[in-house]
Amino acid sequence: MTGYLEFTIDKFIFRIADDRFYTNDGLWVKLENSHLRIGVSDYLQQRSGDVAFAEIKPAGTVLVVGDELAVIETIKVNISLVSPVEGAVLEINPLIATSPEVINQDPYETGWLAVIGSKVPEGSLQNLVDPQSYYLKIKKDAEKELETK
């Protein structure tokens, strides 16, 4: 079962799922057997605003690290999300097309973006950060942002 690291800044509660790895840009990657499920962290979705539209590369797309995986449009910004792993898109979340707000409502479970097939799934996690390191990074970032307001 997924546990969470949490912290509160001002009126916002940020949660970090402890069973996956993270990019410094706010994506999470969860190893599931020989596949990698990718989504947007709670911190990124809260900072970006309500998701109005999301376009994810279709199944069959082959990605290398740094290729665009998805574009998310929110009420505040448009975000290009780059793939943190190498592999082929096996599946995209069918809910995103009709209910992109699921990213905001449940970013760690039903709001995932895509499943990637990788020849070396465990090796794909090498350049990512563990939950505790991501927690410390975003907590520091959030506190710094609050100080500048």
PyRosetta script that sets phi, psi and omega in degrees:
from pyrosetta import init, pose_from_sequence

init()
pose = pose_from_sequence("MTGYLEFTIDKFIFRIADDRFYTNDGLWVKLENSHLRIGVSDYLQQRSGDVAFAEIKPAGTVLVVGDELAVIETIKVNISLVSPVEGAVLEINPLIATSPEVINQDPYETGWLAVIGSKVPEGSLQNLVDPQSYYLKIKKDAEKELETK")
pose.set_psi(1, 142.1)
pose.set_omega(1, -178.4)
pose.set_phi(2, -74.6)
pose.set_psi(2, 130.3)
pose.set_omega(2, 171.9)
pose.set_phi(3, -105.3)
pose.set_psi(3, 168.2)
pose.set_omega(3, -176.7)
pose.set_phi(4, -133.9)
pose.set_psi(4, 142.0)
pose.set_omega(4, 166.2)
pose.set_phi(5, -94.2)
pose.set_psi(5, 136.7)
pose.set_omega(5, -177.0)
pose.set_phi(6, -135.7)
pose.set_psi(6, 150.2)
pose.set_omega(6, 168.7)
pose.set_phi(7, -149.4)
pose.set_psi(7, 156.2)
pose.set_omega(7, -178.8)
pose.set_phi(8, -117.3)
pose.set_psi(8, 132.7)
pose.set_omega(8, 173.7)
pose.set_phi(9, -128.3)
pose.set_psi(9, 122.3)
pose.set_omega(9, -178.2)
pose.set_phi(10, 56.6)
pose.set_psi(10, -120.0)
pose.set_omega(10, -179.4)
pose.set_phi(11, -102.7)
pose.set_psi(11, 7.9)
pose.set_omega(11, -175.9)
pose.set_phi(12, -104.6)
pose.set_psi(12, 137.6)
pose.set_omega(12, 174.1)
pose.set_phi(13, -110.5)
pose.set_psi(13, 124.3)
pose.set_omega(13, 179.7)
pose.set_phi(14, -109.2)
pose.set_psi(14, 135.0)
pose.set_omega(14, -178.7)
pose.set_phi(15, -119.9)
pose.set_psi(15, 140.8)
pose.set_omega(15, 177.3)
pose.set_phi(16, -125.0)
pose.set_psi(16, 116.4)
pose.set_omega(16, 178.1)
pose.set_phi(17, -67.0)
pose.set_psi(17, 135.3)
pose.set_omega(17, -173.7)
pose.set_phi(18, -92.7)
pose.set_psi(18, 7.7)
pose.set_omega(18, -177.0)
pose.set_phi(19, -113.4)
pose.set_psi(19, 25.2)
pose.set_omega(19, -179.8)
pose.set_phi(20, -150.2)
pose.set_psi(20, 176.1)
pose.set_omega(20, 179.0)
pose.set_phi(21, -111.9)
pose.set_psi(21, 164.5)
pose.set_omega(21, -172.4)
pose.set_phi(22, -133.4)
pose.set_psi(22, 154.5)
pose.set_omega(22, 168.7)
pose.set_phi(23, -96.9)
pose.set_psi(23, 158.7)
pose.set_omega(23, 176.8)
pose.set_phi(24, -67.2)
pose.set_psi(24, -17.3)
pose.set_omega(24, 178.7)
pose.set_phi(25, -84.8)
pose.set_psi(25, -7.5)
pose.set_omega(25, 175.3)
pose.set_phi(26, 105.2)
pose.set_psi(26, 14.3)
pose.set_omega(26, 173.0)
pose.set_phi(27, -95.2)
pose.set_psi(27, 152.9)
pose.set_omega(27, 173.2)
pose.set_phi(28, -114.9)
pose.set_psi(28, 152.7)
pose.set_omega(28, 178.8)
pose.set_phi(29, -133.5)
pose.set_psi(29, 125.5)
pose.set_omega(29, -179.7)
pose.set_phi(30, -119.1)
pose.set_psi(30, 125.2)
pose.set_omega(30, 177.6)
pose.set_phi(31, -77.6)
pose.set_psi(31, 123.6)
pose.set_omega(31, 178.6)
pose.set_phi(32, -129.8)
pose.set_psi(32, 100.2)
pose.set_omega(32, -174.5)
pose.set_phi(33, 58.1)
pose.set_psi(33, -115.7)
pose.set_omega(33, -179.7)
pose.set_phi(34, -105.6)
pose.set_psi(34, 15.2)
pose.set_omega(34, -179.5)
pose.set_phi(35, -119.8)
pose.set_psi(35, 164.8)
pose.set_omega(35, -179.8)
pose.set_phi(36, -124.0)
pose.set_psi(36, 119.1)
pose.set_omega(36, 177.2)
pose.set_phi(37, -93.4)
pose.set_psi(37, 135.6)
pose.set_omega(37, -175.5)
pose.set_phi(38, -124.2)
pose.set_psi(38, 141.3)
pose.set_omega(38, 177.0)
pose.set_phi(39, -153.3)
pose.set_psi(39, -175.4)
pose.set_omega(39, -178.7)
pose.set_phi(40, -100.5)
pose.set_psi(40, 134.9)
pose.set_omega(40, 179.8)
pose.set_phi(41, -69.2)
pose.set_psi(41, 158.2)
pose.set_omega(41, 176.6)
pose.set_phi(42, -58.0)
pose.set_psi(42, -40.8)
pose.set_omega(42, -179.4)
pose.set_phi(43, -61.5)
pose.set_psi(43, -47.7)
pose.set_omega(43, -179.1)
pose.set_phi(44, -64.2)
pose.set_psi(44, -43.4)
pose.set_omega(44, -177.7)
pose.set_phi(45, -67.8)
pose.set_psi(45, -36.0)
pose.set_omega(45, 178.8)
pose.set_phi(46, -69.2)
pose.set_psi(46, -40.3)
pose.set_omega(46, -179.7)
pose.set_phi(47, -69.4)
pose.set_psi(47, -29.2)
pose.set_omega(47, -174.5)
pose.set_phi(48, -86.1)
pose.set_psi(48, -26.1)
pose.set_omega(48, -179.5)
pose.set_phi(49, 100.8)
pose.set_psi(49, -177.4)
pose.set_omega(49, -176.2)
pose.set_phi(50, -66.1)
pose.set_psi(50, 126.9)
pose.set_omega(50, 179.9)
pose.set_phi(51, -75.2)
pose.set_psi(51, 124.6)
pose.set_omega(51, 178.9)
pose.set_phi(52, -101.5)
pose.set_psi(52, -27.7)
pose.set_omega(52, -175.3)
pose.set_phi(53, -158.3)
pose.set_psi(53, 143.0)
pose.set_omega(53, 174.6)
pose.set_phi(54, -141.7)
pose.set_psi(54, 133.5)
pose.set_omega(54, 176.7)
pose.set_phi(55, -121.6)
pose.set_psi(55, 120.4)
pose.set_omega(55, -177.2)
pose.set_phi(56, -112.9)
pose.set_psi(56, 141.3)
pose.set_omega(56, 177.5)
pose.set_phi(57, -55.6)
pose.set_psi(57, 139.6)
pose.set_omega(57, -175.5)
pose.set_phi(58, -71.6)
pose.set_psi(58, 160.8)
pose.set_omega(58, 175.7)
pose.set_phi(59, -54.5)
pose.set_psi(59, 139.8)
pose.set_omega(59, -178.6)
pose.set_phi(60, 99.4)
pose.set_psi(60, -18.1)
pose.set_omega(60, 179.3)
pose.set_phi(61, -67.6)
pose.set_psi(61, 129.8)
pose.set_omega(61, 177.5)
pose.set_phi(62, -96.0)
pose.set_psi(62, 129.3)
pose.set_omega(62, -176.3)
pose.set_phi(63, -120.8)
pose.set_psi(63, 146.5)
pose.set_omega(63, 165.8)
pose.set_phi(64, -112.7)
pose.set_psi(64, 162.7)
pose.set_omega(64, 179.8)
pose.set_phi(65, -55.9)
pose.set_psi(65, 128.2)
pose.set_omega(65, 179.6)
pose.set_phi(66, 100.8)
pose.set_psi(66, -14.9)
pose.set_omega(66, 175.3)
pose.set_phi(67, -70.0)
pose.set_psi(67, 150.3)
pose.set_omega(67, 177.2)
pose.set_phi(68, -68.7)
pose.set_psi(68, 125.0)
pose.set_omega(68, 177.7)
pose.set_phi(69, -95.6)
pose.set_psi(69, -40.5)
pose.set_omega(69, -175.4)
pose.set_phi(70, -157.2)
pose.set_psi(70, 161.1)
pose.set_omega(70, 171.6)
pose.set_phi(71, -125.6)
pose.set_psi(71, 130.4)
pose.set_omega(71, 178.8)
pose.set_phi(72, -119.4)
pose.set_psi(72, 129.8)
pose.set_omega(72, 175.1)
pose.set_phi(73, -106.4)
pose.set_psi(73, 127.9)
pose.set_omega(73, 177.4)
pose.set_phi(74, -119.9)
pose.set_psi(74, 179.1)
pose.set_omega(74, 178.6)
pose.set_phi(75, -69.6)
pose.set_psi(75, -17.1)
pose.set_omega(75, -178.9)
pose.set_phi(76, -102.6)
pose.set_psi(76, -44.2)
pose.set_omega(76, -170.3)
pose.set_phi(77, -147.5)
pose.set_psi(77, 164.3)
pose.set_omega(77, 167.5)
pose.set_phi(78, -107.4)
pose.set_psi(78, 132.5)
pose.set_omega(78, -175.7)
pose.set_phi(79, -123.5)
pose.set_psi(79, 128.3)
pose.set_omega(79, 171.6)
pose.set_phi(80, -94.1)
pose.set_psi(80, 120.7)
pose.set_omega(80, -178.9)
pose.set_phi(81, -102.0)
pose.set_psi(81, 123.6)
pose.set_omega(81, -178.2)
pose.set_phi(82, -97.9)
pose.set_psi(82, 149.5)
pose.set_omega(82, -178.4)
pose.set_phi(83, -69.1)
pose.set_psi(83, 128.7)
pose.set_omega(83, 176.3)
pose.set_phi(84, -86.4)
pose.set_psi(84, -4.1)
pose.set_omega(84, -176.5)
pose.set_phi(85, -136.0)
pose.set_psi(85, 164.1)
pose.set_omega(85, 177.1)
pose.set_phi(86, -102.6)
pose.set_psi(86, 138.7)
pose.set_omega(86, 177.2)
pose.set_phi(87, 156.3)
pose.set_psi(87, -170.5)
pose.set_omega(87, -179.3)
pose.set_phi(88, -108.1)
pose.set_psi(88, 139.9)
pose.set_omega(88, 175.6)
pose.set_phi(89, -68.6)
pose.set_psi(89, 119.2)
pose.set_omega(89, 179.7)
pose.set_phi(90, -94.7)
pose.set_psi(90, -33.3)
pose.set_omega(90, -173.7)
pose.set_phi(91, -156.2)
pose.set_psi(91, 143.1)
pose.set_omega(91, 170.1)
pose.set_phi(92, -116.8)
pose.set_psi(92, 152.6)
pose.set_omega(92, -176.9)
pose.set_phi(93, -67.1)
pose.set_psi(93, 116.0)
pose.set_omega(93, -177.6)
pose.set_phi(94, -66.7)
pose.set_psi(94, -21.6)
pose.set_omega(94, -180.0)
pose.set_phi(95, -69.8)
pose.set_psi(95, -26.2)
pose.set_omega(95, -173.9)
pose.set_phi(96, -62.6)
pose.set_psi(96, -36.4)
pose.set_omega(96, -176.8)
pose.set_phi(97, -62.6)
pose.set_psi(97, -39.6)
pose.set_omega(97, -176.4)
pose.set_phi(98, -105.3)
pose.set_psi(98, -20.6)
pose.set_omega(98, -177.1)
pose.set_phi(99, -139.0)
pose.set_psi(99, 65.4)
pose.set_omega(99, -177.4)
pose.set_phi(100, -61.8)
pose.set_psi(100, -18.9)
pose.set_omega(100, 179.6)
pose.set_phi(101, -65.3)
pose.set_psi(101, -12.2)
pose.set_omega(101, 177.2)
pose.set_phi(102, -61.5)
pose.set_psi(102, -24.9)
pose.set_omega(102, 176.1)
pose.set_phi(103, -61.8)
pose.set_psi(103, -41.0)
pose.set_omega(103, 178.6)
pose.set_phi(104, -75.5)
pose.set_psi(104, -38.7)
pose.set_omega(104, -174.1)
pose.set_phi(105, -72.3)
pose.set_psi(105, -36.3)
pose.set_omega(105, -174.6)
pose.set_phi(106, -152.6)
pose.set_psi(106, 68.7)
pose.set_omega(106, -172.1)
pose.set_phi(107, -62.7)
pose.set_psi(107, -24.7)
pose.set_omega(107, -176.0)
pose.set_phi(108, -96.3)
pose.set_psi(108, -10.5)
pose.set_omega(108, -179.4)
pose.set_phi(109, -123.5)
pose.set_psi(109, -89.1)
pose.set_omega(109, -174.5)
pose.set_phi(110, -74.0)
pose.set_psi(110, -12.1)
pose.set_omega(110, -178.5)
pose.set_phi(111, -94.1)
pose.set_psi(111, 17.5)
pose.set_omega(111, 178.1)
pose.set_phi(112, -62.6)
pose.set_psi(112, 160.8)
pose.set_omega(112, -177.9)
pose.set_phi(113, -99.1)
pose.set_psi(113, -56.5)
pose.set_omega(113, -172.6)
pose.set_phi(114, -151.4)
pose.set_psi(114, 160.3)
pose.set_omega(114, 171.7)
pose.set_phi(115, -113.9)
pose.set_psi(115, 128.6)
pose.set_omega(115, -177.1)
pose.set_phi(116, -112.5)
pose.set_psi(116, 134.9)
pose.set_omega(116, 173.2)
pose.set_phi(117, -94.2)
pose.set_psi(117, 129.8)
pose.set_omega(117, -177.2)
pose.set_phi(118, -130.2)
pose.set_psi(118, 143.9)
pose.set_omega(118, 177.5)
pose.set_phi(119, -68.6)
pose.set_psi(119, -29.4)
pose.set_omega(119, 179.9)
pose.set_phi(120, -132.1)
pose.set_psi(120, 71.9)
pose.set_omega(120, -174.4)
pose.set_phi(121, -58.4)
pose.set_psi(121, -40.8)
pose.set_omega(121, 179.8)
pose.set_phi(122, -65.7)
pose.set_psi(122, -37.6)
pose.set_omega(122, 179.1)
pose.set_phi(123, -66.7)
pose.set_psi(123, -24.8)
pose.set_omega(123, 179.5)
pose.set_phi(124, -67.8)
pose.set_psi(124, -18.1)
pose.set_omega(124, -176.7)
pose.set_phi(125, -85.7)
pose.set_psi(125, -7.3)
pose.set_omega(125, -174.6)
pose.set_phi(126, -58.3)
pose.set_psi(126, -37.4)
pose.set_omega(126, -175.8)
pose.set_phi(127, -92.4)
pose.set_psi(127, 9.2)
pose.set_omega(127, -179.1)
pose.set_phi(128, -103.2)
pose.set_psi(128, 166.4)
pose.set_omega(128, -180.0)
pose.set_phi(129, -106.4)
pose.set_psi(129, 150.6)
pose.set_omega(129, 179.5)
pose.set_phi(130, -74.3)
pose.set_psi(130, 164.7)
pose.set_omega(130, -176.7)
pose.set_phi(131, -56.6)
pose.set_psi(131, -41.2)
pose.set_omega(131, -178.3)
pose.set_phi(132, -65.0)
pose.set_psi(132, -42.2)
pose.set_omega(132, 178.6)
pose.set_phi(133, -65.4)
pose.set_psi(133, -40.4)
pose.set_omega(133, 178.1)
pose.set_phi(134, -65.6)
pose.set_psi(134, -41.2)
pose.set_omega(134, 177.1)
pose.set_phi(135, -55.7)
pose.set_psi(135, -50.4)
pose.set_omega(135, -178.7)
pose.set_phi(136, -62.8)
pose.set_psi(136, -39.8)
pose.set_omega(136, 179.8)
pose.set_phi(137, -63.8)
pose.set_psi(137, -51.2)
pose.set_omega(137, -175.6)
pose.set_phi(138, -72.0)
pose.set_psi(138, -29.8)
pose.set_omega(138, 176.3)
pose.set_phi(139, -63.3)
pose.set_psi(139, -46.0)
pose.set_omega(139, 177.5)
pose.set_phi(140, -61.5)
pose.set_psi(140, -44.9)
pose.set_omega(140, 179.4)
pose.set_phi(141, -61.5)
pose.set_psi(141, -44.3)
pose.set_omega(141, -178.7)
pose.set_phi(142, -66.2)
pose.set_psi(142, -41.3)
pose.set_omega(142, 178.5)
pose.set_phi(143, -64.6)
pose.set_psi(143, -40.7)
pose.set_omega(143, 178.8)
pose.set_phi(144, -65.2)
pose.set_psi(144, -40.9)
pose.set_omega(144, 178.8)
pose.set_phi(145, -64.3)
pose.set_psi(145, -38.7)
pose.set_omega(145, 179.0)
pose.set_phi(146, -65.0)
pose.set_psi(146, -37.7)
pose.set_omega(146, 179.6)
pose.set_phi(147, -64.7)
pose.set_psi(147, -30.7)
pose.set_omega(147, -176.8)
pose.set_phi(148, -83.9)
pose.set_psi(148, -6.3)
pose.set_omega(148, 179.6)
pose.set_phi(149, -86.4)
pose.dump_pdb("model.pdb")
